[in-house]
Amino acid sequence: MTDHEKIQELIRLKDQAPISIDPAKCALLVVDTQRYFARPDYPFAQVFESLVPGATEGYFERVKSTVLPNIKLLQECFRAQDLPIMFVSFGSYLEDARDLPAWIKDFDELGMNLLGRHTYPVANDESWQVEDSVAPLPGELVLSKNTSGPLNSTKLDQILHNAGINSLVVCGLTTAVCVTQAAREAADRSFRVIVAEDACTEMSEEMHRAALFTFSYVFGRVRSTEEVVKLFATSPSAQQVNA
């Protein structure tokens, strides 16, 4: 048995222990499911395509065929249970991106060299908006962040605590960057976290699986959309359930 296989077995055994989730105190967190990340006609995709043509084809196919439909199923489940859904979207608050971290500025510089224009979305721009098929309903909170992790640059932590939320189901784009970053930040603040594995994706399946594998090692649980829906749909809202 290789080292990796041993860790796989370790995670499998650890995953058998129940994690308590109180549905009445759980929210769905939809991360960066923006037009900017969900459509190929924005600089996010165009930079990669300029470097390696075809690099984003599989990603956008998975977004369209799997991720967005599964996010919609999660939203329908949470709305049916009258559970909160919160959205976070990445963007610069300033037109010149002075407020963005250095690593994003580096990507922007690459985009400027390749495309001749800035690559980041600006908050409230049309590219910043949540993709139409999974857009928030009136009354559902949308927070703008200018970092990969939402708890680092928004008041999400305070909002969740004020609302009595202690658990999260996390989904969105992309797995290895903002989705698991958000999930890790939440886990470090003592939220119980489930990542919906087929309601997020990455530029390659290997990256996607590696990010989920690492998250499930210590931070929380990884479950399919079907498992999450079944968990919440069959459990009374005030009853503790195990994921």
C-alpha positions in Angstrom: 0.0 0.0 0.0 1.4 3.4 -1.1 1.6 6.4 1.2 -1.3 7.9 -0.7 -3.4 4.8 -0.4 -2.8 4.7 3.3 -4.1 8.3 3.6 -7.0 7.4 1.5 -7.9 4.6 3.9 -7.3 6.9 6.9 -9.8 9.4 5.4 -12.3 6.7 4.6 -12.2 5.4 8.2 -12.3 8.9 9.7 -15.3 9.8 7.5 -17.3 7.1 9.1 -17.5 9.1 12.3 -20.7 11.1 12.4 -20.6 14.9 12.0 -23.5 16.6 13.7 -25.4 19.1 11.6 -28.5 20.9 12.9 -30.4 21.8 9.7 -32.1 24.6 11.5 -28.7 26.3 12.0 -27.2 25.6 8.6 -26.9 27.9 5.6 -26.0 27.3 1.9 -22.9 29.4 0.9 -22.7 29.9 -2.9 -19.2 31.0 -3.7 -18.2 33.1 -6.8 -20.8 31.6 -9.1 -20.5 34.7 -11.2 -20.9 35.2 -15.0 -17.1 36.0 -14.9 -16.4 32.4 -13.8 -19.3 30.6 -15.4 -19.0 31.9 -19.0 -16.1 31.6 -21.5 -16.5 35.2 -22.8 -14.7 36.9 -19.9 -11.0 37.5 -19.2 -10.8 34.7 -16.6 -11.2 32.2 -19.5 -9.6 34.3 -22.2 -6.2 34.5 -20.4 -6.0 30.7 -20.1 -7.1 30.2 -23.7 -4.5 32.7 -24.9 -1.8 30.6 -23.2 -3.1 27.1 -23.9 -6.0 26.9 -26.4 -8.7 24.5 -25.2 -7.6 24.7 -21.6 -11.0 25.7 -20.3 -13.3 23.6 -22.5 -13.8 20.8 -20.0 -14.2 23.3 -17.1 -17.0 25.2 -18.8 -18.7 21.9 -19.9 -18.7 20.8 -16.2 -20.0 24.2 -15.1 -22.9 24.0 -17.5 -23.8 20.4 -17.3 -23.2 19.6 -13.7 -22.2 22.4 -11.3 -25.0 24.9 -12.1 -27.8 22.3 -12.1 -26.6 20.9 -8.8 -26.3 24.3 -7.2 -29.9 24.9 -8.3 -31.0 21.7 -6.6 -29.3 22.8 -3.4 -31.0 26.1 -3.6 -34.4 24.5 -4.1 -33.7 22.2 -1.1 -32.7 25.0 1.2 -35.5 27.3 0.0 -38.1 24.5 0.6 -36.8 24.2 4.2 -36.8 28.0 4.6 -33.0 27.8 5.3 -30.7 30.8 4.5 -28.8 31.0 1.2 -25.9 33.4 1.1 -23.8 34.4 -1.9 -20.3 35.8 -2.1 -18.9 37.3 -5.3 -15.3 38.3 -6.0 -14.5 41.7 -7.4 -12.4 44.8 -7.0 -14.0 47.7 -5.2 -11.8 50.2 -7.1 -11.5 50.5 -10.8 -7.7 50.4 -10.8 -7.6 47.3 -8.5 -5.5 48.9 -5.8 -7.5 47.0 -3.2 -6.7 43.6 -4.6 -4.1 41.2 -3.2 -0.7 40.9 -4.9 -1.4 37.5 -6.4 -4.5 38.8 -8.2 -2.6 41.8 -9.4 0.0 39.5 -10.9 -2.8 37.7 -12.8 -4.1 41.1 -13.9 -0.7 42.0 -15.2 -0.5 38.8 -17.2 -3.9 39.6 -18.6 -2.8 43.1 -19.6 0.1 41.6 -21.5 -2.0 39.0 -23.2 -5.3 40.8 -23.8 -4.4 44.4 -23.4 -7.1 45.0 -20.7 -7.7 44.4 -17.0 -8.8 40.8 -16.1 -10.6 41.3 -12.8 -14.4 42.0 -12.4 -15.3 45.2 -10.6 -18.0 44.9 -7.9 -21.5 45.3 -9.3 -20.3 45.1 -12.9 -22.4 42.8 -15.2 -19.6 40.2 -15.2 -19.6 40.3 -11.3 -23.2 39.3 -11.1 -24.3 35.8 -10.1 -25.0 33.6 -13.1 -28.6 33.9 -14.1 -29.7 30.2 -13.6 -28.6 30.3 -9.9 -29.2 34.0 -9.2 -30.3 35.0 -5.7 -33.9 35.6 -4.9 -35.1 38.9 -3.3 -34.0 38.9 0.3 -31.0 36.6 -0.2 -27.8 38.2 0.9 -25.0 38.9 -1.7 -21.6 40.0 -0.3 -18.8 41.4 -2.3 -15.3 40.2 -1.5 -11.9 41.2 -2.9 -9.9 38.2 -1.7 -10.2 34.4 -2.3 -11.7 33.7 1.1 -15.0 35.5 2.0 -14.3 35.5 5.8 -11.1 37.4 5.2 -12.7 40.4 3.5 -16.4 40.5 4.4 -18.5 40.5 7.6 -19.8 37.0 6.7 -18.5 35.5 10.0 -20.4 38.1 12.1 -23.5 37.8 9.9 -23.6 34.0 10.3 -23.1 34.1 14.0 -25.7 36.8 14.4 -28.2 34.7 12.4 -27.5 31.7 14.7 -25.8 29.7 11.9 -23.1 27.1 13.0 -23.0 24.9 9.9 -22.5 25.5 6.2 -22.9 23.6 2.9 -20.5 25.2 0.5 -20.6 25.1 -3.3 -19.5 27.3 -6.3 -16.4 28.2 -8.3 -13.7 27.1 -8.3 -12.9 24.1 -6.1 -9.2 24.5 -5.4 -9.3 28.3 -5.0 -12.3 30.1 -3.5 -14.6 27.2 -2.6 -12.2 25.2 -0.4 -10.7 28.5 0.8 -14.1 29.6 2.1 -14.7 26.1 3.5 -11.4 26.1 5.4 -11.8 29.6 6.7 -15.3 28.6 8.1 -13.9 25.4 9.6 -11.2 27.4 11.4 -14.0 29.5 12.9 -15.7 26.4 14.3 -18.4 26.1 11.6 -19.3 22.5 10.6 -18.7 22.4 6.9 -19.8 20.1 4.0 -18.5 20.8 0.5 -20.9 19.6 -2.2 -18.5 17.8 -4.5 -20.5 17.9 -7.7 -21.7 21.5 -7.1 -18.2 22.9 -7.7 -15.4 22.2 -10.2 -11.9 23.1 -11.2 -9.9 23.6 -14.4 -9.1 19.8 -14.3 -10.7 16.9 -12.6 -7.4 16.1 -11.0 -7.2 19.5 -9.3 -10.8 19.2 -8.3 -10.3 15.8 -6.6 -7.0 16.9 -5.0 -8.7 20.0 -3.4 -11.6 17.9 -2.1 -9.3 15.2 -0.8 -7.2 17.7 1.1 -10.3 19.4 2.6 -11.8 16.1 3.7 -8.5 15.1 5.4 -9.1 17.3 8.4 -11.5 20.3 7.8 -14.9 18.8 7.1 -16.9 16.5 4.9 -17.3 16.1 1.2 -20.7 14.9 0.0 -22.7 14.7 -3.3 -25.6 17.1 -4.0 -27.9 14.1 -3.8 -26.6 13.2 -0.4 -27.0 16.7 0.9 -30.5 17.1 -0.5 -31.5 13.7 1.1 -29.9 14.8 4.4 -31.9 18.0 4.6 -35.1 16.8 2.9 -35.6 13.9 5.3 -34.6 15.6 8.5 -36.9 17.7 10.7 -35.5 21.2 10.8 -34.8 21.1 14.6 -33.4 17.7 14.7 -29.7 16.9 14.8 -28.6 14.7 11.9 -25.3 13.1 10.9 -23.6 13.7 7.6 
